[in-house]
Amino acid sequence: MLNKLDQLQNRISEIETLLVDSETVKDIDKYTLLNKEFAELKPIVDKFNEYNQVIKIIEDANEILGTEDEELKALAQEEIKNAEDKPEKLEKELQLMLLPKDSADDGSAYLEIRAGAGGDEASIFAGDLFRMYTRLSE
């Protein structure tokens, strides 16, 4: 997983370089595709950077525990206590973010709601369904 995240971090650096290039800006289709890929990868890379920062904090705090200064040791133990459950949470979030996307995720959906047999009650229920789905989509 970490290799894949490193590759994504390298790819986003490439995309940033390409987006600044004047040749890419002239080709609007390529520019649009790169912007879309950048928007998809940026949250993953940001979460990976956060994960790396937490790991670095824990490593630095463990190094401080080897010193003889008691005040620094107390601060380091508190840092470790605050950050010790964060790497597992961030790993789980990263795993979810790396799952392949469904092609239907970006598509639109049409929903037809009709009042069936039942008179006024069916019309009221259809109206309730419409309001529910409207609020859900908002």
C-alpha positions in Angstrom: 0.0 0.0 0.0 2.8 2.4 0.8 4.4 1.8 -2.6 1.1 2.7 -4.3 0.9 5.9 -2.2 4.4 6.8 -3.0 3.6 6.4 -6.7 0.5 8.6 -6.3 2.6 11.2 -4.6 5.1 11.2 -7.5 2.2 11.3 -10.0 0.6 14.3 -8.4 4.0 16.1 -8.6 4.1 15.3 -12.3 0.6 16.6 -12.8 1.4 19.8 -11.0 4.3 20.3 -13.3 2.2 19.6 -16.4 -0.6 21.9 -15.3 1.8 24.8 -15.2 3.3 24.0 -18.6 2.0 26.4 -21.3 1.7 23.5 -23.9 -0.7 21.7 -21.6 -2.8 24.8 -21.1 -3.2 25.1 -24.9 -4.6 21.6 -25.2 -7.9 22.1 -23.3 -8.8 18.4 -23.3 -5.5 17.3 -21.8 -5.7 20.1 -19.3 -9.2 19.1 -18.2 -8.2 15.4 -17.8 -5.2 16.4 -15.7 -7.3 18.7 -13.5 -9.8 15.9 -13.0 -7.0 13.4 -12.1 -5.4 16.0 -9.8 -8.7 16.5 -8.0 -9.1 12.8 -7.5 -5.5 12.2 -6.2 -5.1 15.3 -4.1 -7.2 14.1 -1.1 -5.4 10.8 -1.1 -1.9 12.4 -1.1 -2.9 14.9 1.6 -4.1 12.0 3.8 -0.8 10.2 3.1 1.2 13.3 4.0 -0.8 13.5 7.3 0.0 9.8 7.9 3.7 10.4 7.3 3.7 13.4 9.7 2.1 11.3 12.5 4.7 8.5 11.9 7.5 11.2 12.1 6.1 12.6 15.3 6.1 9.2 16.9 9.6 8.4 15.7 10.9 11.7 17.0 9.2 11.2 20.4 10.7 7.7 20.7 14.2 9.3 20.1 13.5 11.8 22.8 12.7 9.0 25.2 16.3 7.9 24.9 17.6 11.2 26.4 18.1 11.9 30.1 16.0 15.0 30.3 12.9 14.1 32.4 10.8 17.0 31.2 11.4 16.1 27.5 10.6 12.5 28.3 7.3 13.5 29.8 6.4 15.6 26.8 7.5 12.8 24.4 5.3 10.2 26.3 2.4 12.6 26.0 3.0 13.0 22.2 3.2 9.2 21.8 0.0 8.8 23.8 -1.8 11.4 21.7 -0.6 10.0 18.4 -0.5 6.2 19.0 -3.9 5.4 17.6 -3.8 7.8 14.7 -1.7 5.7 12.3 -4.2 2.8 12.3 -7.1 5.2 11.7 -5.3 6.9 8.9 -4.3 3.6 7.3 -7.9 2.5 7.3 -9.0 5.8 5.7 -6.2 5.4 3.1 -7.3 1.9 2.3 -10.9 3.1 1.7 -9.7 6.0 -0.4 -7.6 3.6 -2.6 -10.5 1.3 -3.4 -11.4 1.5 -7.1 -14.2 3.8 -8.1 -17.3 2.6 -9.8 -17.9 4.0 -13.3 -21.5 4.8 -12.3 -20.4 7.1 -9.4 -20.0 10.1 -11.6 -23.2 9.6 -13.6 -26.6 11.1 -13.2 -29.8 9.3 -12.1 -33.4 9.7 -13.0 -36.0 8.8 -10.5 -39.7 8.9 -11.4 -42.2 9.0 -8.6 -45.9 8.4 -9.3 -48.9 8.1 -7.2 -50.3 4.6 -7.7 -53.7 3.2 -6.9 -54.9 4.4 -3.6 -56.2 7.9 -4.1 -55.2 10.8 -1.9 -53.0 8.7 0.3 -50.9 7.5 -2.6 -50.4 11.1 -3.8 -49.4 12.2 -0.3 -46.9 9.4 -0.1 -45.5 10.2 -3.5 -45.0 13.8 -2.4 -43.3 12.7 0.8 -40.9 10.5 -1.3 -40.2 13.4 -3.6 -39.3 15.7 -0.7 -37.1 13.0 0.9 -35.1 12.4 -2.3 -34.9 16.1 -3.0 -33.4 16.7 0.4 -31.1 13.7 0.1 -29.7 15.0 -3.2 -29.2 18.5 -1.8 
